[in-house]
Amino acid sequence: MPRYDFRCRACGSTFEVSRPMSASDDPAICPEGHDDTVKLLSTVAMTGGAAAPRATGGGCCGGGCCSS
């Protein structure tokens, strides 16, 4: 289940809420009981073992249209 980050405007605390994507825009209550919260934008870091393919050729377009 996705987790969404929220910040309380009343007390300034930041907290996470796990909920289905269909409820991602629903309001959230902070752990202190305040209801004046805002959903924060999250950044996602993707890591993996695959490397990007190496470029072949040269020049600005792979060496096909550039003159030396």
CHARMM-style PDB file with segment names, atoms N, HN, CA, C and O in Angstrom:
ATOM      1  N   MET     1       0.857  -1.170   0.000  1.00  0.00      PROA
ATOM      2  CA  MET     1       0.000   0.000   0.000  1.00  0.00      PROA
ATOM      3  C   MET     1       0.906   1.237   0.000  1.00  0.00      PROA
ATOM      4  O   MET     1       1.865   1.289   0.770  1.00  0.00      PROA
ATOM      5  N   PRO     2       0.625   2.219  -0.837  1.00  0.00      PROA
ATOM      6  CA  PRO     2       1.461   3.423  -0.908  1.00  0.00      PROA
ATOM      7  C   PRO     2       1.400   4.242   0.384  1.00  0.00      PROA
ATOM      8  O   PRO     2       0.400   4.251   1.103  1.00  0.00      PROA
ATOM      9  N   ARG     3       2.506   4.921   0.642  1.00  0.00      PROA
ATOM     10  HN  ARG     3       3.318   4.913   0.058  1.00  0.00      PROA
ATOM     11  CA  ARG     3       2.579   5.822   1.795  1.00  0.00      PROA
ATOM     12  C   ARG     3       2.642   7.257   1.281  1.00  0.00      PROA
ATOM     13  O   ARG     3       3.328   7.541   0.299  1.00  0.00      PROA
ATOM     14  N   TYR     4       1.935   8.144   1.940  1.00  0.00      PROA
ATOM     15  HN  TYR     4       1.378   7.913   2.738  1.00  0.00      PROA
ATOM     16  CA  TYR     4       1.883   9.544   1.560  1.00  0.00      PROA
ATOM     17  C   TYR     4       2.359  10.390   2.733  1.00  0.00      PROA
ATOM     18  O   TYR     4       2.008  10.127   3.883  1.00  0.00      PROA
ATOM     19  N   ASP     5       3.157  11.402   2.434  1.00  0.00      PROA
ATOM     20  HN  ASP     5       3.443  11.615   1.500  1.00  0.00      PROA
ATOM     21  CA  ASP     5       3.677  12.303   3.461  1.00  0.00      PROA
ATOM     22  C   ASP     5       2.755  13.518   3.583  1.00  0.00      PROA
ATOM     23  O   ASP     5       2.311  14.088   2.586  1.00  0.00      PROA
ATOM     24  N   PHE     6       2.485  13.891   4.818  1.00  0.00      PROA
ATOM     25  HN  PHE     6       2.846  13.428   5.628  1.00  0.00      PROA
ATOM     26  CA  PHE     6       1.667  15.062   5.114  1.00  0.00      PROA
ATOM     27  C   PHE     6       2.403  15.939   6.107  1.00  0.00      PROA
ATOM     28  O   PHE     6       3.259  15.465   6.854  1.00  0.00      PROA
ATOM     29  N   ARG     7       2.064  17.229   6.113  1.00  0.00      PROA
ATOM     30  HN  ARG     7       1.369  17.614   5.506  1.00  0.00      PROA
ATOM     31  CA  ARG     7       2.580  18.163   7.113  1.00  0.00      PROA
ATOM     32  C   ARG     7       1.402  18.891   7.725  1.00  0.00      PROA
ATOM     33  O   ARG     7       0.485  19.318   7.024  1.00  0.00      PROA
ATOM     34  N   CYS     8       1.437  19.027   9.036  1.00  0.00      PROA
ATOM     35  HN  CYS     8       2.182  18.680   9.605  1.00  0.00      PROA
ATOM     36  CA  CYS     8       0.387  19.721   9.764  1.00  0.00      PROA
ATOM     37  C   CYS     8       0.714  21.215   9.778  1.00  0.00      PROA
ATOM     38  O   CYS     8       1.810  21.612  10.173  1.00  0.00      PROA
ATOM     39  N   ARG     9      -0.226  22.023   9.354  1.00  0.00      PROA
ATOM     40  HN  ARG     9      -1.116  21.700   9.034  1.00  0.00      PROA
ATOM     41  CA  ARG     9      -0.021  23.477   9.359  1.00  0.00      PROA
ATOM     42  C   ARG     9      -0.132  24.051  10.766  1.00  0.00      PROA
ATOM     43  O   ARG     9       0.429  25.110  11.047  1.00  0.00      PROA
ATOM     44  N   ALA    10      -0.838  23.374  11.638  1.00  0.00      PROA
ATOM     45  HN  ALA    10      -1.294  22.514  11.409  1.00  0.00      PROA
ATOM     46  CA  ALA    10      -1.043  23.878  12.999  1.00  0.00      PROA
ATOM     47  C   ALA    10       0.184  23.669  13.882  1.00  0.00      PROA
ATOM     48  O   ALA    10       0.600  24.592  14.583  1.00  0.00      PROA
ATOM     49  N   CYS    11       0.773  22.465  13.858  1.00  0.00      PROA
ATOM     50  HN  CYS    11       0.435  21.716  13.289  1.00  0.00      PROA
ATOM     51  CA  CYS    11       1.900  22.179  14.758  1.00  0.00      PROA
ATOM     52  C   CYS    11       3.219  21.954  14.020  1.00  0.00      PROA
ATOM     53  O   CYS    11       4.271  21.888  14.656  1.00  0.00      PROA
ATOM     54  N   GLY    12       3.184  21.834  12.682  1.00  0.00      PROA
ATOM     55  HN  GLY    12       2.329  21.887  12.165  1.00  0.00      PROA
ATOM     56  CA  GLY    12       4.410  21.685  11.914  1.00  0.00      PROA
ATOM     57  C   GLY    12       4.950  20.272  11.815  1.00  0.00      PROA
ATOM     58  O   GLY    12       5.994  20.067  11.197  1.00  0.00      PROA
ATOM     59  N   SER    13       4.282  19.295  12.397  1.00  0.00      PROA
ATOM     60  HN  SER    13       3.433  19.462  12.899  1.00  0.00      PROA
ATOM     61  CA  SER    13       4.799  17.926  12.338  1.00  0.00      PROA
ATOM     62  C   SER    13       4.591  17.337  10.939  1.00  0.00      PROA
ATOM     63  O   SER    13       3.640  17.676  10.235  1.00  0.00      PROA
ATOM     64  N   THR    14       5.506  16.452  10.566  1.00  0.00      PROA
ATOM     65  HN  THR    14       6.278  16.177  11.138  1.00  0.00      PROA
ATOM     66  CA  THR    14       5.416  15.727   9.308  1.00  0.00      PROA
ATOM     67  C   THR    14       5.143  14.267   9.643  1.00  0.00      PROA
ATOM     68  O   THR    14       5.761  13.708  10.549  1.00  0.00      PROA
ATOM     69  N   PHE    15       4.218  13.648   8.911  1.00  0.00      PROA
ATOM     70  HN  PHE    15       3.716  14.101   8.175  1.00  0.00      PROA
ATOM     71  CA  PHE    15       3.837  12.271   9.206  1.00  0.00      PROA
ATOM     72  C   PHE    15       3.455  11.555   7.921  1.00  0.00      PROA
ATOM     73  O   PHE    15       3.180  12.189   6.902  1.00  0.00      PROA
ATOM     74  N   GLU    16       3.439  10.227   7.979  1.00  0.00      PROA
ATOM     75  HN  GLU    16       3.662   9.712   8.807  1.00  0.00      PROA
ATOM     76  CA  GLU    16       3.093   9.380   6.839  1.00  0.00      PROA
ATOM     77  C   GLU    16       1.745   8.726   7.080  1.00  0.00      PROA
ATOM     78  O   GLU    16       1.373   8.414   8.211  1.00  0.00      PROA
ATOM     79  N   VAL    17       1.016   8.527   5.973  1.00  0.00      PROA
ATOM     80  HN  VAL    17       1.318   8.781   5.054  1.00  0.00      PROA
ATOM     81  CA  VAL    17      -0.253   7.811   6.018  1.00  0.00      PROA
ATOM     82  C   VAL    17      -0.218   6.755   4.920  1.00  0.00      PROA
ATOM     83  O   VAL    17       0.073   7.068   3.766  1.00  0.00      PROA
ATOM     84  N   SER    18      -0.513   5.509   5.273  1.00  0.00      PROA
ATOM     85  HN  SER    18      -0.749   5.255   6.211  1.00  0.00      PROA
ATOM     86  CA  SER    18      -0.630   4.439   4.285  1.00  0.00      PROA
ATOM     87  C   SER    18      -2.089   4.298   3.910  1.00  0.00      PROA
ATOM     88  O   SER    18      -2.956   4.127   4.767  1.00  0.00      PROA
ATOM     89  N   ARG    19      -2.343   4.372   2.612  1.00  0.00      PROA
ATOM     90  HN  ARG    19      -1.638   4.510   1.917  1.00  0.00      PROA
ATOM     91  CA  ARG    19      -3.720   4.259   2.124  1.00  0.00      PROA
ATOM     92  C   ARG    19      -3.707   3.871   0.660  1.00  0.00      PROA
ATOM     93  O   ARG    19      -2.687   4.036  -0.010  1.00  0.00      PROA
ATOM     94  N   PRO    20      -4.819   3.358   0.146  1.00  0.00      PROA
ATOM     95  CA  PRO    20      -4.871   2.998  -1.266  1.00  0.00      PROA
ATOM     96  C   PRO    20      -4.741   4.231  -2.161  1.00  0.00      PROA
ATOM     97  O   PRO    20      -5.043   5.348  -1.740  1.00  0.00      PROA
ATOM     98  N   MET    21      -4.296   4.019  -3.382  1.00  0.00      PROA
ATOM     99  HN  MET    21      -4.052   3.112  -3.723  1.00  0.00      PROA
ATOM    100  CA  MET    21      -4.127   5.134  -4.311  1.00  0.00      PROA
ATOM    101  C   MET    21      -5.452   5.842  -4.575  1.00  0.00      PROA
ATOM    102  O   MET    21      -5.460   7.044  -4.840  1.00  0.00      PROA
ATOM    103  N   SER    22      -6.546   5.139  -4.509  1.00  0.00      PROA
ATOM    104  HN  SER    22      -6.539   4.162  -4.293  1.00  0.00      PROA
ATOM    105  CA  SER    22      -7.863   5.749  -4.741  1.00  0.00      PROA
ATOM    106  C   SER    22      -8.211   6.773  -3.659  1.00  0.00      PROA
ATOM    107  O   SER    22      -9.089   7.610  -3.868  1.00  0.00      PROA
ATOM    108  N   ALA    23      -7.540   6.721  -2.512  1.00  0.00      PROA
ATOM    109  HN  ALA    23      -6.827   6.042  -2.342  1.00  0.00      PROA
ATOM    110  CA  ALA    23      -7.794   7.655  -1.415  1.00  0.00      PROA
ATOM    111  C   ALA    23      -6.628   8.610  -1.203  1.00  0.00      PROA
ATOM    112  O   ALA    23      -6.521   9.226  -0.143  1.00  0.00      PROA
ATOM    113  N   SER    24      -5.751   8.742  -2.198  1.00  0.00      PROA
ATOM    114  HN  SER    24      -5.838   8.242  -3.060  1.00  0.00      PROA
ATOM    115  CA  SER    24      -4.533   9.541  -2.026  1.00  0.00      PROA
ATOM    116  C   SER    24      -4.818  11.012  -1.754  1.00  0.00      PROA
ATOM    117  O   SER    24      -4.031  11.666  -1.070  1.00  0.00      PROA
ATOM    118  N   ASP    25      -5.916  11.549  -2.270  1.00  0.00      PROA
ATOM    119  HN  ASP    25      -6.555  11.018  -2.826  1.00  0.00      PROA
ATOM    120  CA  ASP    25      -6.228  12.961  -2.077  1.00  0.00      PROA
ATOM    121  C   ASP    25      -7.151  13.232  -0.897  1.00  0.00      PROA
ATOM    122  O   ASP    25      -7.529  14.379  -0.659  1.00  0.00      PROA
ATOM    123  N   ASP    26      -7.514  12.197  -0.160  1.00  0.00      PROA
ATOM    124  HN  ASP    26      -7.206  11.265  -0.353  1.00  0.00      PROA
ATOM    125  CA  ASP    26      -8.368  12.401   1.015  1.00  0.00      PROA
ATOM    126  C   ASP    26      -7.616  13.178   2.087  1.00  0.00      PROA
ATOM    127  O   ASP    26      -6.400  13.031   2.208  1.00  0.00      PROA
ATOM    128  N   PRO    27      -8.313  14.006   2.871  1.00  0.00      PROA
ATOM    129  CA  PRO    27      -7.639  14.726   3.953  1.00  0.00      PROA
ATOM    130  C   PRO    27      -7.109  13.773   5.019  1.00  0.00      PROA
ATOM    131  O   PRO    27      -7.597  12.651   5.164  1.00  0.00      PROA
ATOM    132  N   ALA    28      -6.106  14.233   5.762  1.00  0.00      PROA
ATOM    133  HN  ALA    28      -5.710  15.143   5.644  1.00  0.00      PROA
ATOM    134  CA  ALA    28      -5.508  13.418   6.824  1.00  0.00      PROA
ATOM    135  C   ALA    28      -5.489  14.221   8.124  1.00  0.00      PROA
ATOM    136  O   ALA    28      -5.354  15.445   8.108  1.00  0.00      PROA
ATOM    137  N   ILE    29      -5.623  13.533   9.220  1.00  0.00      PROA
ATOM    138  HN  ILE    29      -5.732  12.539   9.232  1.00  0.00      PROA
ATOM    139  CA  ILE    29      -5.542  14.139  10.551  1.00  0.00      PROA
ATOM    140  C   ILE    29      -4.148  13.869  11.099  1.00  0.00      PROA
ATOM    141  O   ILE    29      -3.672  12.735  11.044  1.00  0.00      PROA
ATOM    142  N   CYS    30      -3.485  14.901  11.629  1.00  0.00      PROA
ATOM    143  HN  CYS    30      -3.872  15.822  11.674  1.00  0.00      PROA
ATOM    144  CA  CYS    30      -2.143  14.710  12.175  1.00  0.00      PROA
ATOM    145  C   CYS    30      -2.217  13.914  13.479  1.00  0.00      PROA
ATOM    146  O   CYS    30      -3.279  13.843  14.099  1.00  0.00      PROA
ATOM    147  N   PRO    31      -1.104  13.318  13.898  1.00  0.00      PROA
ATOM    148  CA  PRO    31      -1.097  12.529  15.136  1.00  0.00      PROA
ATOM    149  C   PRO    31      -1.517  13.330  16.374  1.00  0.00      PROA
ATOM    150  O   PRO    31      -1.948  12.749  17.369  1.00  0.00      PROA
ATOM    151  N   GLU    32      -1.393  14.660  16.315  1.00  0.00      PROA
ATOM    152  HN  GLU    32      -1.043  15.132  15.506  1.00  0.00      PROA
ATOM    153  CA  GLU    32      -1.808  15.503  17.442  1.00  0.00      PROA
ATOM    154  C   GLU    32      -3.295  15.851  17.389  1.00  0.00      PROA
ATOM    155  O   GLU    32      -3.819  16.494  18.299  1.00  0.00      PROA
ATOM    156  N   GLY    33      -3.982  15.418  16.307  1.00  0.00      PROA
ATOM    157  HN  GLY    33      -3.557  14.896  15.567  1.00  0.00      PROA
ATOM    158  CA  GLY    33      -5.428  15.635  16.202  1.00  0.00      PROA
ATOM    159  C   GLY    33      -5.838  16.837  15.370  1.00  0.00      PROA
ATOM    160  O   GLY    33      -7.032  17.115  15.250  1.00  0.00      PROA
ATOM    161  N   HSD    34      -4.882  17.564  14.787  1.00  0.00      PROA
ATOM    162  HN  HSD    34      -3.912  17.338  14.884  1.00  0.00      PROA
ATOM    163  CA  HSD    34      -5.221  18.719  13.959  1.00  0.00      PROA
ATOM    164  C   HSD    34      -5.666  18.256  12.573  1.00  0.00      PROA
ATOM    165  O   HSD    34      -5.179  17.253  12.052  1.00  0.00      PROA
ATOM    166  N   ASP    35      -6.602  19.008  11.984  1.00  0.00      PROA
ATOM    167  HN  ASP    35      -6.998  19.823  12.407  1.00  0.00      PROA
ATOM    168  CA  ASP    35      -7.079  18.609  10.656  1.00  0.00      PROA
ATOM    169  C   ASP    35      -6.622  19.559   9.541  1.00  0.00      PROA
ATOM    170  O   ASP    35      -7.025  19.394   8.390  1.00  0.00      PROA
ATOM    171  N   ASP    36      -5.795  20.539   9.869  1.00  0.00      PROA
ATOM    172  HN  ASP    36      -5.467  20.672  10.804  1.00  0.00      PROA
ATOM    173  CA  ASP    36      -5.274  21.472   8.871  1.00  0.00      PROA
ATOM    174  C   ASP    36      -3.936  20.940   8.354  1.00  0.00      PROA
ATOM    175  O   ASP    36      -2.871  21.385   8.779  1.00  0.00      PROA
ATOM    176  N   THR    37      -4.012  19.976   7.427  1.00  0.00      PROA
ATOM    177  HN  THR    37      -4.877  19.614   7.081  1.00  0.00      PROA
ATOM    178  CA  THR    37      -2.806  19.317   6.920  1.00  0.00      PROA
ATOM    179  C   THR    37      -2.717  19.491   5.411  1.00  0.00      PROA
ATOM    180  O   THR    37      -3.707  19.787   4.741  1.00  0.00      PROA
ATOM    181  N   VAL    38      -1.527  19.303   4.900  1.00  0.00      PROA
ATOM    182  HN  VAL    38      -0.723  19.062   5.444  1.00  0.00      PROA
ATOM    183  CA  VAL    38      -1.286  19.391   3.467  1.00  0.00      PROA
ATOM    184  C   VAL    38      -0.441  18.197   3.041  1.00  0.00      PROA
ATOM    185  O   VAL    38       0.499  17.806   3.733  1.00  0.00      PROA
ATOM    186  N   LYS    39      -0.794  17.621   1.881  1.00  0.00      PROA
ATOM    187  HN  LYS    39      -1.557  17.938   1.319  1.00  0.00      PROA
ATOM    188  CA  LYS    39      -0.030  16.494   1.346  1.00  0.00      PROA
ATOM    189  C   LYS    39       1.231  17.028   0.691  1.00  0.00      PROA
ATOM    190  O   LYS    39       1.182  17.983  -0.085  1.00  0.00      PROA
ATOM    191  N   LEU    40       2.368  16.404   1.008  1.00  0.00      PROA
ATOM    192  HN  LEU    40       2.408  15.629   1.638  1.00  0.00      PROA
ATOM    193  CA  LEU    40       3.656  16.825   0.470  1.00  0.00      PROA
ATOM    194  C   LEU    40       3.983  16.056  -0.789  1.00  0.00      PROA
ATOM    195  O   LEU    40       3.545  14.919  -0.968  1.00  0.00      PROA
ATOM    196  N   LEU    41       4.753  16.677  -1.659  1.00  0.00      PROA
ATOM    197  HN  LEU    41       5.110  17.600  -1.514  1.00  0.00      PROA
ATOM    198  CA  LEU    41       5.250  15.977  -2.835  1.00  0.00      PROA
ATOM    199  C   LEU    41       6.386  15.078  -2.407  1.00  0.00      PROA
ATOM    200  O   LEU    41       7.261  15.496  -1.649  1.00  0.00      PROA
ATOM    201  N   SER    42       6.382  13.864  -2.880  1.00  0.00      PROA
ATOM    202  HN  SER    42       5.671  13.525  -3.496  1.00  0.00      PROA
ATOM    203  CA  SER    42       7.412  12.898  -2.520  1.00  0.00      PROA
ATOM    204  C   SER    42       8.376  12.723  -3.677  1.00  0.00      PROA
ATOM    205  O   SER    42       8.006  12.863  -4.843  1.00  0.00      PROA
ATOM    206  N   THR    43       9.612  12.416  -3.338  1.00  0.00      PROA
ATOM    207  HN  THR    43       9.912  12.302  -2.391  1.00  0.00      PROA
ATOM    208  CA  THR    43      10.579  12.057  -4.358  1.00  0.00      PROA
ATOM    209  C   THR    43      10.816  10.565  -4.266  1.00  0.00      PROA
ATOM    210  O   THR    43      10.831   9.995  -3.175  1.00  0.00      PROA
ATOM    211  N   VAL    44      10.997   9.947  -5.393  1.00  0.00      PROA
ATOM    212  HN  VAL    44      10.985  10.410  -6.279  1.00  0.00      PROA
ATOM    213  CA  VAL    44      11.205   8.506  -5.440  1.00  0.00      PROA
ATOM    214  C   VAL    44      12.586   8.255  -6.016  1.00  0.00      PROA
ATOM    215  O   VAL    44      12.927   8.778  -7.077  1.00  0.00      PROA
ATOM    216  N   ALA    45      13.363   7.472  -5.332  1.00  0.00      PROA
ATOM    217  HN  ALA    45      13.086   7.048  -4.470  1.00  0.00      PROA
ATOM    218  CA  ALA    45      14.698   7.119  -5.816  1.00  0.00      PROA
ATOM    219  C   ALA    45      14.644   5.694  -6.340  1.00  0.00      PROA
ATOM    220  O   ALA    45      14.269   4.768  -5.619  1.00  0.00      PROA
ATOM    221  N   MET    46      15.015   5.530  -7.577  1.00  0.00      PROA
ATOM    222  HN  MET    46      15.320   6.281  -8.162  1.00  0.00      PROA
ATOM    223  CA  MET    46      15.046   4.203  -8.179  1.00  0.00      PROA
ATOM    224  C   MET    46      16.502   3.808  -8.335  1.00  0.00      PROA
ATOM    225  O   MET    46      17.295   4.538  -8.929  1.00  0.00      PROA
ATOM    226  N   THR    47      16.842   2.663  -7.804  1.00  0.00      PROA
ATOM    227  HN  THR    47      16.197   2.069  -7.322  1.00  0.00      PROA
ATOM    228  CA  THR    47      18.203   2.170  -7.958  1.00  0.00      PROA
ATOM    229  C   THR    47      18.142   0.787  -8.566  1.00  0.00      PROA
ATOM    230  O   THR    47      17.163   0.059  -8.404  1.00  0.00      PROA
ATOM    231  N   GLY    48      19.199   0.439  -9.264  1.00  0.00      PROA
ATOM    232  HN  GLY    48      19.994   1.030  -9.396  1.00  0.00      PROA
ATOM    233  CA  GLY    48      19.212  -0.880  -9.881  1.00  0.00      PROA
ATOM    234  C   GLY    48      20.629  -1.253 -10.270  1.00  0.00      PROA
ATOM    235  O   GLY    48      21.547  -0.436 -10.195  1.00  0.00      PROA
ATOM    236  N   GLY    49      20.789  -2.478 -10.680  1.00  0.00      PROA
ATOM    237  HN  GLY    49      20.043  -3.141 -10.741  1.00  0.00      PROA
ATOM    238  CA  GLY    49      22.103  -2.972 -11.033  1.00  0.00      PROA
ATOM    239  C   GLY    49      22.438  -2.803 -12.503  1.00  0.00      PROA
ATOM    240  O   GLY    49      23.595  -2.978 -12.886  1.00  0.00      PROA
ATOM    241  N   ALA    50      21.474  -2.473 -13.331  1.00  0.00      PROA
ATOM    242  HN  ALA    50      20.534  -2.332 -13.020  1.00  0.00      PROA
ATOM    243  CA  ALA    50      21.729  -2.350 -14.765  1.00  0.00      PROA
ATOM    244  C   ALA    50      22.381  -1.013 -15.066  1.00  0.00      PROA
ATOM    245  O   ALA    50      21.983   0.020 -14.527  1.00  0.00      PROA
ATOM    246  N   ALA    51      23.371  -1.041 -15.919  1.00  0.00      PROA
ATOM    247  HN  ALA    51      23.694  -1.880 -16.357  1.00  0.00      PROA
ATOM    248  CA  ALA    51      24.047   0.185 -16.328  1.00  0.00      PROA
ATOM    249  C   ALA    51      23.447   0.667 -17.640  1.00  0.00      PROA
ATOM    250  O   ALA    51      22.896  -0.115 -18.414  1.00  0.00      PROA
ATOM    251  N   ALA    52      23.562   1.960 -17.871  1.00  0.00      PROA
ATOM    252  HN  ALA    52      24.010   2.595 -17.242  1.00  0.00      PROA
ATOM    253  CA  ALA    52      23.088   2.532 -19.129  1.00  0.00      PROA
ATOM    254  C   ALA    52      23.980   2.039 -20.260  1.00  0.00      PROA
ATOM    255  O   ALA    52      25.182   1.854 -20.065  1.00  0.00      PROA
ATOM    256  N   PRO    53      23.411   1.825 -21.433  1.00  0.00      PROA
ATOM    257  CA  PRO    53      24.241   1.377 -22.548  1.00  0.00      PROA
ATOM    258  C   PRO    53      25.252   2.446 -22.942  1.00  0.00      PROA
ATOM    259  O   PRO    53      24.973   3.642 -22.864  1.00  0.00      PROA
ATOM    260  N   ARG    54      26.408   2.005 -23.357  1.00  0.00      PROA
ATOM    261  HN  ARG    54      26.634   1.033 -23.421  1.00  0.00      PROA
ATOM    262  CA  ARG    54      27.456   2.932 -23.768  1.00  0.00      PROA
ATOM    263  C   ARG    54      27.143   3.482 -25.150  1.00  0.00      PROA
ATOM    264  O   ARG    54      26.674   2.770 -26.038  1.00  0.00      PROA
ATOM    265  N   ALA    55      27.415   4.761 -25.303  1.00  0.00      PROA
ATOM    266  HN  ALA    55      27.796   5.339 -24.582  1.00  0.00      PROA
ATOM    267  CA  ALA    55      27.224   5.388 -26.606  1.00  0.00      PROA
ATOM    268  C   ALA    55      28.323   4.918 -27.554  1.00  0.00      PROA
ATOM    269  O   ALA    55      29.477   4.761 -27.156  1.00  0.00      PROA
ATOM    270  N   THR    56      27.955   4.699 -28.794  1.00  0.00      PROA
ATOM    271  HN  THR    56      27.017   4.827 -29.117  1.00  0.00      PROA
ATOM    272  CA  THR    56      28.935   4.315 -29.798  1.00  0.00      PROA
ATOM    273  C   THR    56      29.040   5.427 -30.826  1.00  0.00      PROA
ATOM    274  O   THR    56      28.157   6.281 -30.907  1.00  0.00      PROA
ATOM    275  N   GLY    57      30.074   5.427 -31.588  1.00  0.00      PROA
ATOM    276  HN  GLY    57      30.791   4.733 -31.523  1.00  0.00      PROA
ATOM    277  CA  GLY    57      30.260   6.491 -32.572  1.00  0.00      PROA
ATOM    278  C   GLY    57      30.814   7.721 -31.893  1.00  0.00      PROA
ATOM    279  O   GLY    57      31.497   7.615 -30.875  1.00  0.00      PROA
ATOM    280  N   GLY    58      30.539   8.848 -32.425  1.00  0.00      PROA
ATOM    281  HN  GLY    58      29.984   8.935 -33.252  1.00  0.00      PROA
ATOM    282  CA  GLY    58      31.034  10.080 -31.817  1.00  0.00      PROA
ATOM    283  C   GLY    58      30.355  11.276 -32.417  1.00  0.00      PROA
ATOM    284  O   GLY    58      29.503  11.146 -33.296  1.00  0.00      PROA
ATOM    285  N   GLY    59      30.720  12.420 -31.954  1.00  0.00      PROA
ATOM    286  HN  GLY    59      31.412  12.526 -31.239  1.00  0.00      PROA
ATOM    287  CA  GLY    59      30.139  13.647 -32.466  1.00  0.00      PROA
ATOM    288  C   GLY    59      28.753  13.901 -31.921  1.00  0.00      PROA
ATOM    289  O   GLY    59      28.273  13.192 -31.037  1.00  0.00      PROA
ATOM    290  N   CYS    60      28.124  14.914 -32.457  1.00  0.00      PROA
ATOM    291  HN  CYS    60      28.514  15.491 -33.175  1.00  0.00      PROA
ATOM    292  CA  CYS    60      26.844  15.343 -31.937  1.00  0.00      PROA
ATOM    293  C   CYS    60      25.697  14.422 -32.339  1.00  0.00      PROA
ATOM    294  O   CYS    60      24.650  14.415 -31.690  1.00  0.00      PROA
ATOM    295  N   CYS    61      25.886  13.648 -33.402  1.00  0.00      PROA
ATOM    296  HN  CYS    61      26.736  13.654 -33.929  1.00  0.00      PROA
ATOM    297  CA  CYS    61      24.789  12.802 -33.867  1.00  0.00      PROA
ATOM    298  C   CYS    61      25.249  11.383 -34.171  1.00  0.00      PROA
ATOM    299  O   CYS    61      24.723  10.726 -35.070  1.00  0.00      PROA
ATOM    300  N   GLY    62      26.221  10.926 -33.425  1.00  0.00      PROA
ATOM    301  HN  GLY    62      26.649  11.460 -32.696  1.00  0.00      PROA
ATOM    302  CA  GLY    62      26.723   9.583 -33.644  1.00  0.00      PROA
ATOM    303  C   GLY    62      27.751   9.491 -34.750  1.00  0.00      PROA
ATOM    304  O   GLY    62      28.131   8.393 -35.157  1.00  0.00      PROA
ATOM    305  N   GLY    63      28.206  10.630 -35.239  1.00  0.00      PROA
ATOM    306  HN  GLY    63      27.898  11.522 -34.908  1.00  0.00      PROA
ATOM    307  CA  GLY    63      29.255  10.642 -36.249  1.00  0.00      PROA
ATOM    308  C   GLY    63      28.763  10.606 -37.682  1.00  0.00      PROA
ATOM    309  O   GLY    63      29.579  10.613 -38.604  1.00  0.00      PROA
ATOM    310  N   GLY    64      27.454  10.566 -37.900  1.00  0.00      PROA
ATOM    311  HN  GLY    64      26.792  10.560 -37.151  1.00  0.00      PROA
ATOM    312  CA  GLY    64      26.939  10.444 -39.248  1.00  0.00      PROA
ATOM    313  C   GLY    64      26.890  11.733 -40.040  1.00  0.00      PROA
ATOM    314  O   GLY    64      27.104  11.713 -41.253  1.00  0.00      PROA
ATOM    315  N   CYS    65      26.615  12.859 -39.390  1.00  0.00      PROA
ATOM    316  HN  CYS    65      26.442  12.875 -38.405  1.00  0.00      PROA
ATOM    317  CA  CYS    65      26.424  14.087 -40.165  1.00  0.00      PROA
ATOM    318  C   CYS    65      27.453  15.167 -39.840  1.00  0.00      PROA
ATOM    319  O   CYS    65      27.446  16.226 -40.466  1.00  0.00      PROA
ATOM    320  N   CYS    66      28.307  14.929 -38.907  1.00  0.00      PROA
ATOM    321  HN  CYS    66      28.313  14.068 -38.398  1.00  0.00      PROA
ATOM    322  CA  CYS    66      29.305  15.931 -38.517  1.00  0.00      PROA
ATOM    323  C   CYS    66      30.569  15.748 -39.340  1.00  0.00      PROA
ATOM    324  O   CYS    66      31.018  14.622 -39.550  1.00  0.00      PROA
ATOM    325  N   SER    67      31.129  16.819 -39.793  1.00  0.00      PROA
ATOM    326  HN  SER    67      30.764  17.735 -39.622  1.00  0.00      PROA
ATOM    327  CA  SER    67      32.407  16.717 -40.526  1.00  0.00      PROA
ATOM    328  C   SER    67      33.549  17.106 -39.608  1.00  0.00      PROA
ATOM    329  O   SER    67      33.363  17.917 -38.700  1.00  0.00      PROA
ATOM    330  N   SER    68      34.715  16.547 -39.827  1.00  0.00      PROA
ATOM    331  HN  SER    68      34.865  15.889 -40.564  1.00  0.00      PROA
ATOM    332  CA  SER    68      35.854  16.850 -38.971  1.00  0.00      PROA
ATOM    333  C   SER    68      36.787  17.816 -39.610  1.00  0.00      PROA
ATOM    334  OT1 SER    68      37.804  18.177 -39.017  1.00  0.00      PROA
TER     335      SER     68
END
